[in-house]
Structures are given as C-alpha cells and as structure tokens.
Amino acid sequence: MTVRHKAFLTCFTLETMMRRDDFLKMLAGAAAVGAWPLSAQAATNLKMMIPANPGGGWDTTGRALGPALQAAGAGAVAYENKGGAAGAIGLAQFINASKGDPNALMVMGAVMLGGIITGKPPVSLSQVTPIARLTSEYNVFVVPAASPLKTMKDVVEQLKKDPGSVKWAGGSRGSTEHIAAAMIARDVGVDASKINYVAFRGGGEAVAAILGGNVTVGGSGYSEFAPHIESGKMRAIAVTSPTRLKGISVPTLKELGINVEIGNWRGVYGAPGITPAQRKALTDLVVKATKTKVWAESLEKNTWTPAVMSGQEFEDFVDREFASLRATMVKSGMI
C-alpha cells in the first residue's frame, strides 16, 4: 500500500468517526429535550386519563382513541377512569400526577367547560396542555319504552304543566344535555331554573336510570343510547342537530318547532409542564391516529362527526367555546 493510500484511509476513517460521533450527539440531544417524534422512537407507552365513569361519551372516546394511537405507532395504552364534578376530579388528579409527563393524555370536551363554569372547581384547563379536538356529536333525547310520554311534544306539554315533574337525566351539571334541557324550557316559555335535572357521573348510570323508569327523559350522544334504541328499550324523540342525523329517523328539535340546536365536541389535553417539542410530538401522534382505519371505523360505529383541530387553532377554539357556553348558560338561567 502506498503512502498516499494510507493517508487517504486515515483521513476517511477519522471523518467517518467524526460523523458517527456527531450523529450520536444529535440523537442524545433530541432525546434529552423530547424533540424526537414519538412515531420515530421505539413504541411509547401512553397513559390516558378518562375523567368520567365507564360507559359514557368520554370513556367511549378514550377507549376508541387508544387502539388508533397504537395503529399510529404508540405502544401500550393504559386507561384510568376518575369520574365526578364534570371531569374536575379527574382533571385535578391529572394535574397532580402527570406534571411534565410527555406520554400522558386526558380526554375532555364541552362538558368539562360547562362543569367548570357552573361548579367553579379549584383547577382549570389553563393548567394543562391543549393537544387536539377529535369529534363532534349531537345529543339525542330518549324516553323509556314504557313511558306514557311518546314524543317530545308530550314532554313539553308535561313540562309546561309541572316543570318539576319532568326528570331530565344526563351528564354532570353544565353538560350539553343539561344546557339543551334548559334551552328547551326557555324556548317553550318555562322558567329554566325550575327544570328538574338529574346529573349522573357516567353514561352507564344514566342508562340504568332511564331503563329503570327512574327518570322521565334522558339526553346524551346518540352512540351511548344506540343499542337500547335499536333493541326497543328506549324511544328516541328528538336530536339537537340542525338536520336529521345520517341514517337515523329522529326529528330535530327545530322540526318540532323548538328553536334549539347544540352540539357536543370531545378532544384531548396533555400534561402540565411539557415542552413545546413534546407537545408537538404528542399532537402529531394524535393527529396521525385520527387518520387510521381503526379510528375511521370508530367514527362510523359511534355516529361521530370528525372534527380534528390542533395547535393554536384548538387552543383559541376552547377559549371562544368557554365564552360562548357561559353566555348561553346565563341566557338559560343556569347561572
């Protein structure tokens, strides 16, 4: 081997080692700040806080999102249900237990905003990190199959005669079904502050109360009541959408002459104190999950409308929604 060849090989080896060292330093730096995308790392295990009891809309959303996240590259997903106070109890636990954790998610939505407005808990959404809005869903009102009240017109007539005799079942105080019930009362000339609203910590409890005939009328997302409507155990009497839901023959409130339209949306937040890079990585993973076949199947199964929104746009949306809900609740006599 000539001296020239030896010199060339020595230079090549040194350059290669330097590139390798630089590359390893870059990887170490990215890992230190959490900048490396979750989808590019080894499968990351996630923790999902569901601030409601099993069986409701948040529970269904969280447990549908989990498999979609796995299809998008995440590892195992652990779920924890913590119901009560329109999600405020779960929110408090999430804030205290997940600070700085880039792999923690919490399901939330319009109901949590309403609960914060009415309940004024010591915690708020400003303490956690906005990630993405996922879906929108309109509510359906149902009566037990054996109820003497067969239509929303029957419910309204009874409401006018004796507001307290109509027991409305739904999620926590400030939920969209609670707001809708107050709006219905106001629109038909009944003092909204006199409605008899029975709040439940989870959809499963509300379903049991409706099926047991312990309440007059129940409200929730269509997906929660669908099996019981299809089996004939519940009768759907109205939906809160602007037009009839696709494939579902249930009249809208507006069709029935009641000028009420209100939707429910759901999304996810991240833990307090995560870095901008960690927030972006988590947001990218969630958005990727909403593009999977698994998620598309969940949307269809649950009659959810896709409503993906992330980043600053989602953060601004939550602020506007908070102000809008507060105004609606003031008008309806709820606060």
Buried (B, 14 or more C-beta within 10 A) or exposed (E): EEEEEEEEEEEEEEEEEEEEEEEEEEEEEBEEEBBBBBBEBEEBEBBBBBBBBBBBBBBBBBBBBBBBBBBBBBBEBEBBBBBBBBBBBBBBBBBEEBBEBBBBBBBBBBBBBBBBBBBEBEBBBEBBBBBBBBBBBBBBBBBBBEBEBEBBBBBBEBBEEEBEEBBBBBBBBBBBBBBBBBBBBBBBEBEBEEBBBBBBBBBBBBBBBBBEEEBBBBBBBBBBBBEBBEEEBBBBBBBBBEEEBEEBEBBBBBEBEBEBBBBBBBBBBBBBBBBEBBBBBBBBBBBBBBEBEBBEEBBEEBBBBEBBBBBEEBBEBBBEBBEEBBEBBEBBBBB
